[in-house]
Amino acid sequence: MSGIGLYLHIPFCTAKCGYCDFNSYANHEHLIPSYAETLLKEAQLWRQTVGTRPVATVFFGGGTPSLNPVAEMRTIIDGVRSTFVVSPDAEISLEANPGSLSVDYLRGLREIGFNRISIGVQSFDDEELVALDRIHTAADARAAFASAREARFDNVNLDFIYGLPEQPLAAWRRTLEEALALAPEHLSLYALTVEEGTPLARDIARGRVASPDPDVQAEHYEWTQDRLAAAGYEHYEISNWARPGRRCAHNLIYWRNGEYLGLGAGAHSHLHGVRFSTVLLPNRYAELVDASAAGIADGSGPMRQVAGAEQITPELAIADELILGLRLVEGIDRGAFRRRYGRDVRDVYGAIVDEFVGYGLLEETASHLRLTRRGRLLSNELFQRLLPEREPVSA
Ligand code: SF4
């Protein structure tokens, strides 16, 4: 029985960053205690569906999960362990904001079973952090990393954003060199993207901020790949690098098209051949989880917190497998693909494969299909082509 991932979404932040389009809300911290109770109620709703399938990874994302006090985290973790079969060696991760971390807090997390922490540093340049509306400083980030080590976290990811508006390569190099000097086990490095509807998108539209330059971002990415290879990091996903043996097990479940359950407002799931997501607003989420619990009790129907669901047909599963799997640097294992779907990748996407091999963006071997180095820069062009028509159905 293969393990699933469990994701818990904590949608609260101290302030909203200008580039962020995640489902997160500033100034709602008062909801944190009741939200934790709702998460556990929702976990109960899924208990039977998950059954005895082992939970291989538990990931608290957000938002800013590190706003949750240790006592609250203990309640949630204990609740998760008593509801599902969490593997004894499960990877248990928390996304954390440098502004909200102390050694005592991190020690508390270690005691209750967290074994991986992901710190959203984003930059070691204070001016860049201000431009990104981050509430922490570079000094906070350094202190957060030191605290994680002091609390005996030996599996630490640092998150960074490169290709900021008008950011020269030299500035990105300074940030990444400082990150390397800390020797984290894992690095997640994303080019800044301008998401519709964000304050950043509005500032760019009004001419107050320059748009990120895709050529500069490509230059940053190229240099980064070389620098991290020289520093001994394995590049295992388009935007992720790890020391040997330190790849993120939770995210690998996503990229390998595996199954996971997402709890919380706006969380996404892939379970039993269905992809579904939960309502976005925390208050509405709490009301609907209560209604679902009552619905199960009186037999009138469960899972009202699910806002949208999609049955995964074999065609969609194949497209998902390719789009997700090609994000991995090792690419798609063609033998595993044949065993899973009874067909070769070429039987389904032969023409597109030929076209993109011709452009030098894909590389085909007897055993694998993978993006080339240039393909990693232009992966979205290929992923768009692989996207099938999708028809959402209501829950
Ligand atoms: S801390 Fe993260 S989730 Fe919160 S607003 Fe900033 S980018 Fe978004």
Boltz pocket constraint, residues with backbone or C-beta under 6 A from the ligand:
constraints:
  - pocket:
      binder: B
      contacts: [[A, 12], [A, 13], [A, 15], [A, 16], [A, 17], [A, 20], [A, 21], [A, 22], [A, 24], [A, 62], [A, 63], [A, 64], [A, 97], [A, 120]]
      max_distance: 6.0
